[in-house]
Amino acid sequence: MKVKVIPVLEDNYMYLVIEEHTREAVAVDVAVAKRLLEIAGREGMSLTAVLTTHHHWDHAHGNELTQLHPGLAVMGADERISALTRKLAHGEELQFGAIHVRCLLTPGHTSGHMSYFLWEDECLDPPAFFSGDALSVAGCSWHLEGNMQQMYQSLAEILGTLPPQMKVFCGHEHTLSNLEFAHKVEPCSDHVKAKLSWAKKRDEDDMPTVPSTLGEEFLYNPFLRVGGVSARVHRPHSPC
């Protein structure tokens, strides 16, 4: 299973998840249909389905590609998703060729936000997690339709149970600003300092910072380290 990272718009990511033997692909969060179809065509991929994390236009506007591919399934958990053909439920499992998908409802940013855990049996590659705007590298998104308790449950109780080697593919390139905040929360963390230095270099080179791994996120993402950093959030200038 190969993941193609596609930067679009100002700071968004959309993805193609490719079964390498058949060259069939599942698209995630199609923001710009034309670009996705150009890349799929150039690399000889056959598009089988679209997974959408939530209804915001910068994650779902490109679902209009169904006009060019009649019968293409567009899946998600929110009826507000553009061109939705199948509504998904928490815990539902799908399969596209050798690629398995587990659907995990992660409300907070929106009430119908769904994240997707993908893997192939008997594959040496680690599983992939498409978190949309629920989890980003070293951060998370605003809780626009939910509350803080929902967001915490999504991050700690759902994401926190997944394997640490899992690769995290998020919806936006916000890593540098997220790490600058994390450094204010934990100014003495060597993990935060190292990741911040790395992210600055990636930014200078105009290179993506995705994916991270869930295990790495627990080292420097303050929203996954709430118990350990809560005191310092209120006293950001306290000594180490």
Helices and strands as residue ranges (DSSP letters): E 2-8, E 12-19, E 24-28, H 33-42, E 46-51, H 57-60, G 61-67, E 73-76, E 86-87, E 93-96, E 99-105, E 114-120, E 128-132, H 148-152, I 153-158, G 159-161, E 167-170, H 175-185, H 190-204, E 212-213, H 214-220, G 222-224, H 226-234
